[in-house]
Amino acid sequence: MMDDDLRTIVAKVFSIPESEVSDNSSPENIESWDSFNGLILVDELENHFKIKFSISEITDVKTVSDIKRHLKNHNVS
């Protein structure tokens, strides 16, 4: 399921427990979410879900909830 996979990937990339990942998770409340790790996250998501995000989608992401919205736009459920 997308939610579980997304939570697992976010937790892995930012080295935090899955229990700390929520829809409101963002660079403001995850210390390791910097621009470099943000790019690693994009790469992990694209590889896992077999999609390609546009630059505008990548720059639009402010929270995990935004990532879910973009995944849904790519028909990931």
OpenMM code with the backbone's topology and positions (N, CA, C; nanometers):
from openmm import Vec3, app, unit

residues = "MET MET ASP ASP ASP LEU ARG THR ILE VAL ALA LYS VAL PHE SER ILE PRO GLU SER GLU VAL SER ASP ASN SER SER PRO GLU ASN ILE GLU SER TRP ASP SER PHE ASN GLY LEU ILE LEU VAL ASP GLU LEU GLU ASN HIS PHE LYS ILE LYS PHE SER ILE SER GLU ILE THR ASP VAL LYS THR VAL SER ASP ILE LYS ARG HIS LEU LYS ASN HIS ASN VAL SER".split()
positions = [
    Vec3(0.0837, -0.1201, 0.0000),
    Vec3(0.0000, 0.0000, 0.0000),
    Vec3(0.0878, 0.1259, 0.0000),
    Vec3(0.0435, 0.2269, -0.0715),
    Vec3(0.1256, 0.3466, -0.0883),
    Vec3(0.1641, 0.4101, 0.0444),
    Vec3(0.0690, 0.4265, 0.1377),
    Vec3(0.0994, 0.4940, 0.2649),
    Vec3(0.2120, 0.4240, 0.3414),
    Vec3(0.2031, 0.2919, 0.3502),
    Vec3(0.3045, 0.2164, 0.4239),
    Vec3(0.4399, 0.2250, 0.3557),
    Vec3(0.4403, 0.2091, 0.2229),
    Vec3(0.5659, 0.2162, 0.1477),
    Vec3(0.6273, 0.3550, 0.1596),
    Vec3(0.5447, 0.4570, 0.1479),
    Vec3(0.5931, 0.5949, 0.1579),
    Vec3(0.6534, 0.6203, 0.2958),
    Vec3(0.5839, 0.5781, 0.4003),
    Vec3(0.6341, 0.5971, 0.5378),
    Vec3(0.7687, 0.5262, 0.5549),
    Vec3(0.7798, 0.4046, 0.5031),
    Vec3(0.9039, 0.3282, 0.5132),
    Vec3(1.0184, 0.3993, 0.4418),
    Vec3(0.9929, 0.4486, 0.3221),
    Vec3(1.0960, 0.5166, 0.2428),
    Vec3(1.1391, 0.6468, 0.3101),
    Vec3(1.0433, 0.7263, 0.3563),
    Vec3(1.0759, 0.8525, 0.4236),
    Vec3(1.1598, 0.8251, 0.5482),
    Vec3(1.1195, 0.7269, 0.6268),
    Vec3(1.1929, 0.6930, 0.7493),
    Vec3(1.3351, 0.6491, 0.7171),
    Vec3(1.3499, 0.5681, 0.6118),
    Vec3(1.4823, 0.5177, 0.5730),
    Vec3(1.5726, 0.6329, 0.5267),
    Vec3(1.5209, 0.7170, 0.4369),
    Vec3(1.6023, 0.8259, 0.3812),
    Vec3(1.6475, 0.9235, 0.4896),
    Vec3(1.5573, 0.9559, 0.5820),
    Vec3(1.5899, 1.0556, 0.6843),
    Vec3(1.6387, 0.9949, 0.8159),
    Vec3(1.6544, 0.8610, 0.8187),
    Vec3(1.7055, 0.7903, 0.9371),
    Vec3(1.6258, 0.8219, 1.0640),
    Vec3(1.4939, 0.8092, 1.0519),
    Vec3(1.4052, 0.8310, 1.1667),
    Vec3(1.3116, 0.7100, 1.1791),
    Vec3(1.2531, 0.6890, 1.2983),
    Vec3(1.1571, 0.5786, 1.3130),
    Vec3(1.0324, 0.6032, 1.2277),
    Vec3(0.9774, 0.4966, 1.1711),
    Vec3(0.8555, 0.5098, 1.0910),
    Vec3(0.7432, 0.5751, 1.1700),
    Vec3(0.7420, 0.5522, 1.3010),
    Vec3(0.6358, 0.6077, 1.3856),
    Vec3(0.6387, 0.7608, 1.3891),
    Vec3(0.7514, 0.8206, 1.3496),
    Vec3(0.7625, 0.9671, 1.3492),
    Vec3(0.7192, 1.0295, 1.2163),
    Vec3(0.6889, 0.9467, 1.1175),
    Vec3(0.6488, 0.9976, 0.9860),
    Vec3(0.4978, 1.0153, 0.9821),
    Vec3(0.4529, 1.1368, 0.9486),
    Vec3(0.3093, 1.1649, 0.9358),
    Vec3(0.2872, 1.2498, 0.8108),
    Vec3(0.1606, 1.2760, 0.7795),
    Vec3(0.1286, 1.3612, 0.6655),
    Vec3(0.1891, 1.5003, 0.6820),
    Vec3(0.2096, 1.5419, 0.8065),
    Vec3(0.2627, 1.6757, 0.8335),
    Vec3(0.4146, 1.6790, 0.8419),
    Vec3(0.4798, 1.5648, 0.8246),
    Vec3(0.6262, 1.5626, 0.8269),
    Vec3(0.6794, 1.6511, 0.7148),
    Vec3(0.7826, 1.7289, 0.7477),
    Vec3(0.8371, 1.8252, 0.6515),
    Vec3(0.9806, 1.8602, 0.6906),
    Vec3(1.0489, 1.9370, 0.6056),
    Vec3(1.1844, 1.9800, 0.6428),
    Vec3(1.1856, 2.0616, 0.7727),
    Vec3(1.0726, 2.1191, 0.8087),
    Vec3(1.0663, 2.2005, 0.9304),
    Vec3(1.0660, 2.1166, 1.0577),
    Vec3(1.0203, 1.9900, 1.0485),
    Vec3(1.0167, 1.9083, 1.1698),
    Vec3(1.0983, 1.7787, 1.1595),
    Vec3(1.1677, 1.7598, 1.0472),
    Vec3(1.2624, 1.6485, 1.0352),
    Vec3(1.3991, 1.7096, 1.0077),
    Vec3(1.4857, 1.7014, 1.1084),
    Vec3(1.6150, 1.7694, 1.1028),
    Vec3(1.7002, 1.7270, 0.9828),
    Vec3(1.6937, 1.5982, 0.9470),
    Vec3(1.7787, 1.5483, 0.8380),
    Vec3(1.7208, 1.5743, 0.6988),
    Vec3(1.6013, 1.6369, 0.6911),
    Vec3(1.5388, 1.6648, 0.5613),
    Vec3(1.5976, 1.7937, 0.5055),
    Vec3(1.7141, 1.7805, 0.4409),
    Vec3(1.7771, 1.8948, 0.3764),
    Vec3(1.7658, 1.8757, 0.2247),
    Vec3(1.8236, 1.9665, 0.1480),
    Vec3(1.8070, 1.9584, 0.0027),
    Vec3(1.8694, 1.8310, -0.0547),
    Vec3(1.9831, 1.7892, 0.0001),
    Vec3(2.0481, 1.6680, -0.0504),
    Vec3(1.9614, 1.5452, -0.0235),
    Vec3(1.9171, 1.5285, 0.1012),
    Vec3(1.8329, 1.4129, 0.1340),
    Vec3(1.6982, 1.4211, 0.0639),
    Vec3(1.6529, 1.5420, 0.0357),
    Vec3(1.5294, 1.5581, -0.0413),
    Vec3(1.5432, 1.4977, -0.1805),
    Vec3(1.6602, 1.5168, -0.2422),
    Vec3(1.6852, 1.4585, -0.3744),
    Vec3(1.6959, 1.3068, -0.3664),
    Vec3(1.7559, 1.2569, -0.2603),
    Vec3(1.7632, 1.1112, -0.2401),
    Vec3(1.6214, 1.0554, -0.2244),
    Vec3(1.5370, 1.1274, -0.1509),
    Vec3(1.3980, 1.0843, -0.1332),
    Vec3(1.3267, 1.0754, -0.2678),
    Vec3(1.3417, 1.1777, -0.3512),
    Vec3(1.2792, 1.1773, -0.4843),
    Vec3(1.3251, 1.0548, -0.5628),
    Vec3(1.4549, 1.0287, -0.5627),
    Vec3(1.5106, 0.9153, -0.6362),
    Vec3(1.4535, 0.7833, -0.5846),
    Vec3(1.4487, 0.7684, -0.4522),
    Vec3(1.3943, 0.6456, -0.3915),
    Vec3(1.2471, 0.6264, -0.4298),
    Vec3(1.1698, 0.7345, -0.4239),
    Vec3(1.0272, 0.7258, -0.4571),
    Vec3(1.0065, 0.6907, -0.6036),
    Vec3(1.0831, 0.7563, -0.6908),
    Vec3(1.0696, 0.7298, -0.8344),
    Vec3(1.1040, 0.5847, -0.8660),
    Vec3(1.2107, 0.5332, -0.8049),
    Vec3(1.2505, 0.3946, -0.8296),
    Vec3(1.1484, 0.2963, -0.7737),
    Vec3(1.1018, 0.3227, -0.6522),
    Vec3(1.0076, 0.2305, -0.5882),
    Vec3(0.8737, 0.2249, -0.6608),
    Vec3(0.8211, 0.3428, -0.6934),
    Vec3(0.6870, 0.3481, -0.7539),
    Vec3(0.6906, 0.3489, -0.9070),
    Vec3(0.8128, 0.3426, -0.9652),
    Vec3(0.8287, 0.3373, -1.1114),
    Vec3(0.7613, 0.4568, -1.1806),
    Vec3(0.7918, 0.5764, -1.1297),
    Vec3(0.7360, 0.6995, -1.1864),
    Vec3(0.8486, 0.8006, -1.2032),
    Vec3(0.8160, 0.9153, -1.2640),
    Vec3(0.9130, 1.0244, -1.2771),
    Vec3(0.8420, 1.1537, -1.2407),
    Vec3(0.8924, 1.2213, -1.1371),
    Vec3(0.8347, 1.3495, -1.0970),
    Vec3(0.8894, 1.4610, -1.1851),
    Vec3(0.8056, 1.5599, -1.2122),
    Vec3(0.8528, 1.6785, -1.2842),
    Vec3(0.9239, 1.7716, -1.1854),
    Vec3(1.0012, 1.8657, -1.2390),
    Vec3(1.0702, 1.9634, -1.1537),
    Vec3(0.9680, 2.0419, -1.0718),
    Vec3(0.8564, 2.0783, -1.1330),
    Vec3(0.7553, 2.1568, -1.0597),
    Vec3(0.6947, 2.0747, -0.9460),
    Vec3(0.6772, 1.9452, -0.9670),
    Vec3(0.6266, 1.8597, -0.8590),
    Vec3(0.7280, 1.8531, -0.7450),
    Vec3(0.8541, 1.8352, -0.7799),
    Vec3(0.9590, 1.8240, -0.6783),
    Vec3(0.9673, 1.9520, -0.5960),
    Vec3(0.9635, 2.0662, -0.6616),
    Vec3(0.9763, 2.1928, -0.5890),
    Vec3(0.8500, 2.2275, -0.5114),
    Vec3(0.7376, 2.1653, -0.5464),
    Vec3(0.6104, 2.1909, -0.4776),
    Vec3(0.5999, 2.1157, -0.3450),
    Vec3(0.6811, 2.0137, -0.3260),
    Vec3(0.6695, 1.9293, -0.2068),
    Vec3(0.7192, 2.0019, -0.0818),
    Vec3(0.6271, 2.0195, 0.0128),
    Vec3(0.6614, 2.0804, 0.1420),
    Vec3(0.6386, 1.9827, 0.2575),
    Vec3(0.5527, 1.8827, 0.2348),
    Vec3(0.5185, 1.7854, 0.3396),
    Vec3(0.4979, 1.6465, 0.2781),
    Vec3(0.4896, 1.5465, 0.3627),
    Vec3(0.4591, 1.4107, 0.3171),
    Vec3(0.3226, 1.4079, 0.2492),
    Vec3(0.2300, 1.4884, 0.2968),
    Vec3(0.0973, 1.4965, 0.2351),
    Vec3(0.1081, 1.5409, 0.0883),
    Vec3(0.1988, 1.6352, 0.0593),
    Vec3(0.2213, 1.6794, -0.0796),
    Vec3(0.2729, 1.5634, -0.1649),
    Vec3(0.3619, 1.4826, -0.1075),
    Vec3(0.4153, 1.3677, -0.1808),
    Vec3(0.3014, 1.2725, -0.2175),
    Vec3(0.2122, 1.2469, -0.1217),
    Vec3(0.0977, 1.1584, -0.1479),
    Vec3(0.0125, 1.2121, -0.2631),
    Vec3(-0.0103, 1.3422, -0.2625),
    Vec3(-0.0918, 1.4041, -0.3682),
    Vec3(-0.0269, 1.3821, -0.5049),
    Vec3(0.1031, 1.4021, -0.5138),
    Vec3(0.1726, 1.3841, -0.6411),
    Vec3(0.1768, 1.2363, -0.6832),
    Vec3(0.1904, 1.1462, -0.5867),
    Vec3(0.1871, 1.0046, -0.6185),
    Vec3(0.0506, 0.9673, -0.6766),
    Vec3(-0.0552, 1.0213, -0.6169),
    Vec3(-0.1908, 0.9939, -0.6676),
    Vec3(-0.2065, 1.0478, -0.8103),
    Vec3(-0.1449, 1.1618, -0.8383),
    Vec3(-0.1498, 1.2189, -0.9750),
    Vec3(-0.0800, 1.1264, -1.0756),
    Vec3(0.0093, 1.0427, -1.0256),
    Vec3(0.0791, 0.9454, -1.1118),
    Vec3(0.0108, 0.8078, -1.1041),
    Vec3(-0.1122, 0.8079, -1.0551),
    Vec3(-0.1929, 0.6858, -1.0447),
    Vec3(-0.1333, 0.5810, -0.9517),
    Vec3(-0.0620, 0.6260, -0.8497),
    Vec3(-0.0131, 0.5355, -0.7466),
    Vec3(-0.1180, 0.5329, -0.6360),
    Vec3(-0.1626, 0.4125, -0.5992),
    Vec3(-0.2665, 0.4062, -0.4952),
    Vec3(-0.2198, 0.3251, -0.3755),
] * unit.nanometer
topology = app.Topology()
chain = topology.addChain("A")
for resn in residues:
    res = topology.addResidue(resn, chain)
    for name in ("N", "CA", "C"):
        topology.addAtom(name, app.Element.getBySymbol(name[0]), res)
